[in-house]
Amino acid sequence: MNLEYVLPADIERRSFEIIESELETEIPEEIKPVVMRVIHTTADFDYLDNLYFSEDVMNTAMKAISQKAVFVTDTNMAKSGINKAALA
């Protein structure tokens, strides 16, 4: 049996392609990265119907991030998912 090594980034990219192909609804571009990440993390497409976003949420979030807002999480998994280098 020959196993093919696949880079983690390639696996992730392919996973997002699969999710995109399975979507039956249009997601507004502004929130699409968040919705896609939630579905990818949970493998639960029900989040398409269960996630709600405040108006202008992405601009508000990006402003908070740029101003070094404090993030609170109750799990180490969520904490380790925060890309600290990207926030710097």
Jmol script that loads the backbone (N, CA, C; Angstrom):
load data "model"
ATOM      1  N   MET A   1       0.848  -1.170   0.000  1.00  0.00           N
ATOM      2  CA  MET A   1       0.000   0.000   0.000  1.00  0.00           C
ATOM      3  C   MET A   1       0.895   1.234   0.000  1.00  0.00           C
ATOM      4  N   ASN A   2       0.651   2.134  -0.917  1.00  0.00           N
ATOM      5  CA  ASN A   2       1.390   3.393  -0.965  1.00  0.00           C
ATOM      6  C   ASN A   2       0.529   4.506  -0.404  1.00  0.00           C
ATOM      7  N   LEU A   3       1.071   5.207   0.554  1.00  0.00           N
ATOM      8  CA  LEU A   3       0.385   6.356   1.121  1.00  0.00           C
ATOM      9  C   LEU A   3       0.973   7.618   0.523  1.00  0.00           C
ATOM     10  N   GLU A   4       0.111   8.540   0.212  1.00  0.00           N
ATOM     11  CA  GLU A   4       0.557   9.808  -0.344  1.00  0.00           C
ATOM     12  C   GLU A   4       0.550  10.851   0.763  1.00  0.00           C
ATOM     13  N   TYR A   5       1.667  11.543   0.932  1.00  0.00           N
ATOM     14  CA  TYR A   5       1.732  12.608   1.923  1.00  0.00           C
ATOM     15  C   TYR A   5       1.056  13.845   1.343  1.00  0.00           C
ATOM     16  N   VAL A   6       0.128  14.386   2.095  1.00  0.00           N
ATOM     17  CA  VAL A   6      -0.572  15.594   1.674  1.00  0.00           C
ATOM     18  C   VAL A   6      -0.328  16.654   2.735  1.00  0.00           C
ATOM     19  N   LEU A   7       0.088  17.810   2.297  1.00  0.00           N
ATOM     20  CA  LEU A   7       0.359  18.902   3.227  1.00  0.00           C
ATOM     21  C   LEU A   7      -0.925  19.334   3.939  1.00  0.00           C
ATOM     22  N   PRO A   8      -0.827  19.676   5.225  1.00  0.00           N
ATOM     23  CA  PRO A   8      -2.011  20.132   5.957  1.00  0.00           C
ATOM     24  C   PRO A   8      -2.737  21.285   5.261  1.00  0.00           C
ATOM     25  N   ALA A   9      -1.999  22.222   4.709  1.00  0.00           N
ATOM     26  CA  ALA A   9      -2.630  23.358   4.020  1.00  0.00           C
ATOM     27  C   ALA A   9      -3.439  22.890   2.816  1.00  0.00           C
ATOM     28  N   ASP A  10      -2.971  21.849   2.147  1.00  0.00           N
ATOM     29  CA  ASP A  10      -3.707  21.303   1.003  1.00  0.00           C
ATOM     30  C   ASP A  10      -4.987  20.599   1.455  1.00  0.00           C
ATOM     31  N   ILE A  11      -4.912  19.926   2.583  1.00  0.00           N
ATOM     32  CA  ILE A  11      -6.100  19.276   3.145  1.00  0.00           C
ATOM     33  C   ILE A  11      -7.136  20.335   3.508  1.00  0.00           C
ATOM     34  N   GLU A  12      -6.683  21.390   4.164  1.00  0.00           N
ATOM     35  CA  GLU A  12      -7.594  22.460   4.555  1.00  0.00           C
ATOM     36  C   GLU A  12      -8.218  23.119   3.324  1.00  0.00           C
ATOM     37  N   ARG A  13      -7.411  23.415   2.325  1.00  0.00           N
ATOM     38  CA  ARG A  13      -7.916  24.042   1.105  1.00  0.00           C
ATOM     39  C   ARG A  13      -8.982  23.161   0.462  1.00  0.00           C
ATOM     40  N   ARG A  14      -8.700  21.875   0.370  1.00  0.00           N
ATOM     41  CA  ARG A  14      -9.659  20.944  -0.232  1.00  0.00           C
ATOM     42  C   ARG A  14     -10.935  20.853   0.600  1.00  0.00           C
ATOM     43  N   SER A  15     -10.800  20.878   1.908  1.00  0.00           N
ATOM     44  CA  SER A  15     -11.972  20.855   2.785  1.00  0.00           C
ATOM     45  C   SER A  15     -12.879  22.047   2.513  1.00  0.00           C
ATOM     46  N   PHE A  16     -12.279  23.219   2.365  1.00  0.00           N
ATOM     47  CA  PHE A  16     -13.069  24.414   2.079  1.00  0.00           C
ATOM     48  C   PHE A  16     -13.713  24.328   0.692  1.00  0.00           C
ATOM     49  N   GLU A  17     -13.032  23.737  -0.262  1.00  0.00           N
ATOM     50  CA  GLU A  17     -13.622  23.542  -1.594  1.00  0.00           C
ATOM     51  C   GLU A  17     -14.846  22.636  -1.516  1.00  0.00           C
ATOM     52  N   ILE A  18     -14.746  21.593  -0.715  1.00  0.00           N
ATOM     53  CA  ILE A  18     -15.875  20.669  -0.549  1.00  0.00           C
ATOM     54  C   ILE A  18     -17.046  21.381   0.111  1.00  0.00           C
ATOM     55  N   ILE A  19     -16.768  22.137   1.161  1.00  0.00           N
ATOM     56  CA  ILE A  19     -17.831  22.889   1.839  1.00  0.00           C
ATOM     57  C   ILE A  19     -18.502  23.830   0.848  1.00  0.00           C
ATOM     58  N   GLU A  20     -17.708  24.565   0.099  1.00  0.00           N
ATOM     59  CA  GLU A  20     -18.236  25.513  -0.892  1.00  0.00           C
ATOM     60  C   GLU A  20     -19.144  24.797  -1.897  1.00  0.00           C
ATOM     61  N   SER A  21     -18.744  23.619  -2.328  1.00  0.00           N
ATOM     62  CA  SER A  21     -19.536  22.887  -3.320  1.00  0.00           C
ATOM     63  C   SER A  21     -20.845  22.359  -2.741  1.00  0.00           C
ATOM     64  N   GLU A  22     -20.902  22.192  -1.429  1.00  0.00           N
ATOM     65  CA  GLU A  22     -22.099  21.661  -0.776  1.00  0.00           C
ATOM     66  C   GLU A  22     -23.094  22.750  -0.372  1.00  0.00           C
ATOM     67  N   LEU A  23     -22.675  23.989  -0.410  1.00  0.00           N
ATOM     68  CA  LEU A  23     -23.559  25.078   0.005  1.00  0.00           C
ATOM     69  C   LEU A  23     -24.744  25.185  -0.940  1.00  0.00           C
ATOM     70  N   GLU A  24     -25.916  25.330  -0.367  1.00  0.00           N
ATOM     71  CA  GLU A  24     -27.125  25.482  -1.172  1.00  0.00           C
ATOM     72  C   GLU A  24     -27.678  26.892  -1.084  1.00  0.00           C
ATOM     73  N   THR A  25     -26.964  27.763  -0.431  1.00  0.00           N
ATOM     74  CA  THR A  25     -27.416  29.136  -0.263  1.00  0.00           C
ATOM     75  C   THR A  25     -26.236  30.082  -0.434  1.00  0.00           C
ATOM     76  N   GLU A  26     -26.538  31.293  -0.845  1.00  0.00           N
ATOM     77  CA  GLU A  26     -25.495  32.306  -0.970  1.00  0.00           C
ATOM     78  C   GLU A  26     -25.206  32.902   0.405  1.00  0.00           C
ATOM     79  N   ILE A  27     -23.955  33.062   0.701  1.00  0.00           N
ATOM     80  CA  ILE A  27     -23.537  33.690   1.952  1.00  0.00           C
ATOM     81  C   ILE A  27     -22.963  35.051   1.594  1.00  0.00           C
ATOM     82  N   PRO A  28     -23.404  36.115   2.267  1.00  0.00           N
ATOM     83  CA  PRO A  28     -22.824  37.430   1.987  1.00  0.00           C
ATOM     84  C   PRO A  28     -21.300  37.388   2.130  1.00  0.00           C
ATOM     85  N   GLU A  29     -20.611  37.974   1.178  1.00  0.00           N
ATOM     86  CA  GLU A  29     -19.147  37.924   1.142  1.00  0.00           C
ATOM     87  C   GLU A  29     -18.509  38.434   2.432  1.00  0.00           C
ATOM     88  N   GLU A  30     -19.136  39.432   3.065  1.00  0.00           N
ATOM     89  CA  GLU A  30     -18.560  40.025   4.277  1.00  0.00           C
ATOM     90  C   GLU A  30     -18.402  39.001   5.399  1.00  0.00           C
ATOM     91  N   ILE A  31     -19.369  38.120   5.547  1.00  0.00           N
ATOM     92  CA  ILE A  31     -19.344  37.157   6.656  1.00  0.00           C
ATOM     93  C   ILE A  31     -18.944  35.751   6.221  1.00  0.00           C
ATOM     94  N   LYS A  32     -18.765  35.550   4.941  1.00  0.00           N
ATOM     95  CA  LYS A  32     -18.475  34.213   4.414  1.00  0.00           C
ATOM     96  C   LYS A  32     -17.257  33.550   5.055  1.00  0.00           C
ATOM     97  N   PRO A  33     -16.141  34.267   5.259  1.00  0.00           N
ATOM     98  CA  PRO A  33     -14.988  33.596   5.890  1.00  0.00           C
ATOM     99  C   PRO A  33     -15.309  33.033   7.276  1.00  0.00           C
ATOM    100  N   VAL A  34     -16.129  33.742   8.031  1.00  0.00           N
ATOM    101  CA  VAL A  34     -16.484  33.280   9.377  1.00  0.00           C
ATOM    102  C   VAL A  34     -17.402  32.062   9.289  1.00  0.00           C
ATOM    103  N   VAL A  35     -18.414  32.149   8.455  1.00  0.00           N
ATOM    104  CA  VAL A  35     -19.355  31.036   8.307  1.00  0.00           C
ATOM    105  C   VAL A  35     -18.630  29.785   7.808  1.00  0.00           C
ATOM    106  N   MET A  36     -17.775  29.965   6.824  1.00  0.00           N
ATOM    107  CA  MET A  36     -17.032  28.824   6.281  1.00  0.00           C
ATOM    108  C   MET A  36     -16.133  28.191   7.345  1.00  0.00           C
ATOM    109  N   ARG A  37     -15.484  29.012   8.151  1.00  0.00           N
ATOM    110  CA  ARG A  37     -14.597  28.492   9.205  1.00  0.00           C
ATOM    111  C   ARG A  37     -15.410  27.743  10.253  1.00  0.00           C
ATOM    112  N   VAL A  38     -16.567  28.265  10.617  1.00  0.00           N
ATOM    113  CA  VAL A  38     -17.413  27.584  11.604  1.00  0.00           C
ATOM    114  C   VAL A  38     -17.853  26.222  11.075  1.00  0.00           C
ATOM    115  N   ILE A  39     -18.290  26.180   9.829  1.00  0.00           N
ATOM    116  CA  ILE A  39     -18.701  24.902   9.244  1.00  0.00           C
ATOM    117  C   ILE A  39     -17.511  23.952   9.167  1.00  0.00           C
ATOM    118  N   HIS A  40     -16.372  24.459   8.775  1.00  0.00           N
ATOM    119  CA  HIS A  40     -15.168  23.624   8.677  1.00  0.00           C
ATOM    120  C   HIS A  40     -14.789  23.057  10.042  1.00  0.00           C
ATOM    121  N   THR A  41     -14.852  23.879  11.054  1.00  0.00           N
ATOM    122  CA  THR A  41     -14.458  23.466  12.402  1.00  0.00           C
ATOM    123  C   THR A  41     -15.419  22.440  12.989  1.00  0.00           C
ATOM    124  N   THR A  42     -16.709  22.616  12.719  1.00  0.00           N
ATOM    125  CA  THR A  42     -17.721  21.771  13.351  1.00  0.00           C
ATOM    126  C   THR A  42     -18.265  20.666  12.451  1.00  0.00           C
ATOM    127  N   ALA A  43     -18.036  20.781  11.150  1.00  0.00           N
ATOM    128  CA  ALA A  43     -18.635  19.875  10.155  1.00  0.00           C
ATOM    129  C   ALA A  43     -20.158  19.880  10.260  1.00  0.00           C
ATOM    130  N   ASP A  44     -20.705  21.033  10.601  1.00  0.00           N
ATOM    131  CA  ASP A  44     -22.144  21.166  10.819  1.00  0.00           C
ATOM    132  C   ASP A  44     -22.708  22.278   9.937  1.00  0.00           C
ATOM    133  N   PHE A  45     -23.395  21.891   8.872  1.00  0.00           N
ATOM    134  CA  PHE A  45     -23.974  22.859   7.948  1.00  0.00           C
ATOM    135  C   PHE A  45     -25.194  23.567   8.531  1.00  0.00           C
ATOM    136  N   ASP A  46     -25.707  23.098   9.667  1.00  0.00           N
ATOM    137  CA  ASP A  46     -26.840  23.773  10.309  1.00  0.00           C
ATOM    138  C   ASP A  46     -26.494  25.198  10.718  1.00  0.00           C
ATOM    139  N   TYR A  47     -25.208  25.479  10.861  1.00  0.00           N
ATOM    140  CA  TYR A  47     -24.817  26.840  11.222  1.00  0.00           C
ATOM    141  C   TYR A  47     -25.232  27.851  10.160  1.00  0.00           C
ATOM    142  N   LEU A  48     -25.493  27.404   8.947  1.00  0.00           N
ATOM    143  CA  LEU A  48     -26.004  28.317   7.920  1.00  0.00           C
ATOM    144  C   LEU A  48     -27.310  28.954   8.365  1.00  0.00           C
ATOM    145  N   ASP A  49     -28.098  28.225   9.151  1.00  0.00           N
ATOM    146  CA  ASP A  49     -29.385  28.727   9.626  1.00  0.00           C
ATOM    147  C   ASP A  49     -29.329  29.254  11.053  1.00  0.00           C
ATOM    148  N   ASN A  50     -28.230  28.993  11.757  1.00  0.00           N
ATOM    149  CA  ASN A  50     -28.176  29.309  13.185  1.00  0.00           C
ATOM    150  C   ASN A  50     -27.243  30.444  13.570  1.00  0.00           C
ATOM    151  N   LEU A  51     -26.452  30.916  12.637  1.00  0.00           N
ATOM    152  CA  LEU A  51     -25.552  32.028  12.935  1.00  0.00           C
ATOM    153  C   LEU A  51     -26.215  33.339  12.544  1.00  0.00           C
ATOM    154  N   TYR A  52     -26.140  34.306  13.420  1.00  0.00           N
ATOM    155  CA  TYR A  52     -26.687  35.629  13.138  1.00  0.00           C
ATOM    156  C   TYR A  52     -25.594  36.656  13.371  1.00  0.00           C
ATOM    157  N   PHE A  53     -25.539  37.636  12.507  1.00  0.00           N
ATOM    158  CA  PHE A  53     -24.505  38.660  12.572  1.00  0.00           C
ATOM    159  C   PHE A  53     -25.147  40.032  12.685  1.00  0.00           C
ATOM    160  N   SER A  54     -24.611  40.853  13.573  1.00  0.00           N
ATOM    161  CA  SER A  54     -25.060  42.235  13.685  1.00  0.00           C
ATOM    162  C   SER A  54     -24.632  43.000  12.446  1.00  0.00           C
ATOM    163  N   GLU A  55     -25.352  44.069  12.167  1.00  0.00           N
ATOM    164  CA  GLU A  55     -24.992  44.914  11.035  1.00  0.00           C
ATOM    165  C   GLU A  55     -23.574  45.448  11.233  1.00  0.00           C
ATOM    166  N   ASP A  56     -22.795  45.412  10.190  1.00  0.00           N
ATOM    167  CA  ASP A  56     -21.424  45.935  10.172  1.00  0.00           C
ATOM    168  C   ASP A  56     -20.505  45.212  11.166  1.00  0.00           C
ATOM    169  N   VAL A  57     -20.818  43.960  11.469  1.00  0.00           N
ATOM    170  CA  VAL A  57     -20.061  43.210  12.471  1.00  0.00           C
ATOM    171  C   VAL A  57     -18.592  43.050  12.101  1.00  0.00           C
ATOM    172  N   MET A  58     -18.304  42.824  10.838  1.00  0.00           N
ATOM    173  CA  MET A  58     -16.913  42.585  10.457  1.00  0.00           C
ATOM    174  C   MET A  58     -16.055  43.831  10.634  1.00  0.00           C
ATOM    175  N   ASN A  59     -16.582  44.987  10.253  1.00  0.00           N
ATOM    176  CA  ASN A  59     -15.822  46.223  10.469  1.00  0.00           C
ATOM    177  C   ASN A  59     -15.625  46.488  11.952  1.00  0.00           C
ATOM    178  N   THR A  60     -16.661  46.228  12.727  1.00  0.00           N
ATOM    179  CA  THR A  60     -16.562  46.413  14.173  1.00  0.00           C
ATOM    180  C   THR A  60     -15.523  45.464  14.765  1.00  0.00           C
ATOM    181  N   ALA A  61     -15.536  44.219  14.329  1.00  0.00           N
ATOM    182  CA  ALA A  61     -14.568  43.235  14.830  1.00  0.00           C
ATOM    183  C   ALA A  61     -13.145  43.606  14.428  1.00  0.00           C
ATOM    184  N   MET A  62     -12.958  43.994  13.181  1.00  0.00           N
ATOM    185  CA  MET A  62     -11.616  44.360  12.715  1.00  0.00           C
ATOM    186  C   MET A  62     -11.092  45.591  13.454  1.00  0.00           C
ATOM    187  N   LYS A  63     -11.967  46.519  13.746  1.00  0.00           N
ATOM    188  CA  LYS A  63     -11.563  47.702  14.509  1.00  0.00           C
ATOM    189  C   LYS A  63     -11.129  47.288  15.914  1.00  0.00           C
ATOM    190  N   ALA A  64     -11.902  46.413  16.542  1.00  0.00           N
ATOM    191  CA  ALA A  64     -11.557  45.938  17.885  1.00  0.00           C
ATOM    192  C   ALA A  64     -10.217  45.213  17.875  1.00  0.00           C
ATOM    193  N   ILE A  65     -10.003  44.384  16.862  1.00  0.00           N
ATOM    194  CA  ILE A  65      -8.733  43.656  16.753  1.00  0.00           C
ATOM    195  C   ILE A  65      -7.577  44.622  16.579  1.00  0.00           C
ATOM    196  N   SER A  66      -7.750  45.614  15.719  1.00  0.00           N
ATOM    197  CA  SER A  66      -6.663  46.571  15.468  1.00  0.00           C
ATOM    198  C   SER A  66      -6.358  47.415  16.697  1.00  0.00           C
ATOM    199  N   GLN A  67      -7.335  47.541  17.585  1.00  0.00           N
ATOM    200  CA  GLN A  67      -7.130  48.304  18.819  1.00  0.00           C
ATOM    201  C   GLN A  67      -6.728  47.400  19.985  1.00  0.00           C
ATOM    202  N   LYS A  68      -6.285  46.182  19.655  1.00  0.00           N
ATOM    203  CA  LYS A  68      -5.778  45.225  20.651  1.00  0.00           C
ATOM    204  C   LYS A  68      -6.828  44.850  21.700  1.00  0.00           C
ATOM    205  N   ALA A  69      -8.048  44.603  21.243  1.00  0.00           N
ATOM    206  CA  ALA A  69      -9.111  44.188  22.157  1.00  0.00           C
ATOM    207  C   ALA A  69      -8.735  42.870  22.835  1.00  0.00           C
ATOM    208  N   VAL A  70      -9.282  42.647  24.000  1.00  0.00           N
ATOM    209  CA  VAL A  70      -9.055  41.410  24.742  1.00  0.00           C
ATOM    210  C   VAL A  70     -10.098  40.391  24.291  1.00  0.00           C
ATOM    211  N   PHE A  71      -9.649  39.177  23.996  1.00  0.00           N
ATOM    212  CA  PHE A  71     -10.548  38.095  23.623  1.00  0.00           C
ATOM    213  C   PHE A  71     -10.629  37.119  24.779  1.00  0.00           C
ATOM    214  N   VAL A  72     -11.836  36.694  25.110  1.00  0.00           N
ATOM    215  CA  VAL A  72     -12.051  35.743  26.189  1.00  0.00           C
ATOM    216  C   VAL A  72     -12.658  34.482  25.582  1.00  0.00           C
ATOM    217  N   THR A  73     -12.090  33.346  25.936  1.00  0.00           N
ATOM    218  CA  THR A  73     -12.627  32.068  25.469  1.00  0.00           C
ATOM    219  C   THR A  73     -12.656  31.087  26.635  1.00  0.00           C
ATOM    220  N   ASP A  74     -13.605  30.174  26.583  1.00  0.00           N
ATOM    221  CA  ASP A  74     -13.714  29.208  27.677  1.00  0.00           C
ATOM    222  C   ASP A  74     -13.110  27.853  27.320  1.00  0.00           C
ATOM    223  N   THR A  75     -12.431  27.776  26.184  1.00  0.00           N
ATOM    224  CA  THR A  75     -11.802  26.506  25.824  1.00  0.00           C
ATOM    225  C   THR A  75     -10.398  26.732  25.284  1.00  0.00           C
ATOM    226  N   ASN A  76      -9.518  25.809  25.580  1.00  0.00           N
ATOM    227  CA  ASN A  76      -8.163  25.892  25.029  1.00  0.00           C
ATOM    228  C   ASN A  76      -8.169  25.689  23.519  1.00  0.00           C
ATOM    229  N   MET A  77      -9.137  24.909  23.025  1.00  0.00           N
ATOM    230  CA  MET A  77      -9.210  24.687  21.583  1.00  0.00           C
ATOM    231  C   MET A  77      -9.464  26.011  20.849  1.00  0.00           C
ATOM    232  N   ALA A  78     -10.392  26.799  21.345  1.00  0.00           N
ATOM    233  CA  ALA A  78     -10.663  28.100  20.727  1.00  0.00           C
ATOM    234  C   ALA A  78      -9.455  29.014  20.872  1.00  0.00           C
ATOM    235  N   LYS A  79      -8.841  28.976  22.032  1.00  0.00           N
ATOM    236  CA  LYS A  79      -7.660  29.812  22.271  1.00  0.00           C
ATOM    237  C   LYS A  79      -6.539  29.469  21.289  1.00  0.00           C
ATOM    238  N   SER A  80      -6.309  28.197  21.075  1.00  0.00           N
ATOM    239  CA  SER A  80      -5.221  27.810  20.177  1.00  0.00           C
ATOM    240  C   SER A  80      -5.571  28.072  18.716  1.00  0.00           C
ATOM    241  N   GLY A  81      -6.846  28.286  18.423  1.00  0.00           N
ATOM    242  CA  GLY A  81      -7.255  28.608  17.062  1.00  0.00           C
ATOM    243  C   GLY A  81      -7.079  30.066  16.698  1.00  0.00           C
ATOM    244  N   ILE A  82      -6.737  30.892  17.672  1.00  0.00           N
ATOM    245  CA  ILE A  82      -6.520  32.318  17.403  1.00  0.00           C
ATOM    246  C   ILE A  82      -5.117  32.490  16.844  1.00  0.00           C
ATOM    247  N   ASN A  83      -5.026  33.023  15.662  1.00  0.00           N
ATOM    248  CA  ASN A  83      -3.742  33.219  14.988  1.00  0.00           C
ATOM    249  C   ASN A  83      -3.096  34.495  15.522  1.00  0.00           C
ATOM    250  N   LYS A  84      -2.246  34.318  16.527  1.00  0.00           N
ATOM    251  CA  LYS A  84      -1.626  35.473  17.183  1.00  0.00           C
ATOM    252  C   LYS A  84      -0.712  36.247  16.242  1.00  0.00           C
ATOM    253  N   ALA A  85      -0.043  35.562  15.335  1.00  0.00           N
ATOM    254  CA  ALA A  85       0.840  36.239  14.375  1.00  0.00           C
ATOM    255  C   ALA A  85       0.031  37.148  13.460  1.00  0.00           C
ATOM    256  N   ALA A  86      -1.147  36.698  13.057  1.00  0.00           N
ATOM    257  CA  ALA A  86      -1.983  37.513  12.176  1.00  0.00           C
ATOM    258  C   ALA A  86      -2.525  38.736  12.901  1.00  0.00           C
ATOM    259  N   LEU A  87      -2.656  38.641  14.213  1.00  0.00           N
ATOM    260  CA  LEU A  87      -3.169  39.768  14.990  1.00  0.00           C
ATOM    261  C   LEU A  87      -2.098  40.801  15.299  1.00  0.00           C
ATOM    262  N   ALA A  88      -0.842  40.414  15.177  1.00  0.00           N
ATOM    263  CA  ALA A  88       0.260  41.321  15.539  1.00  0.00           C
ATOM    264  C   ALA A  88       0.387  42.480  14.573  1.00  0.00           C
TER     265      ALA A  88
END
end "model"
wireframe off; spacefill off
backbone 0.3
color backbone group
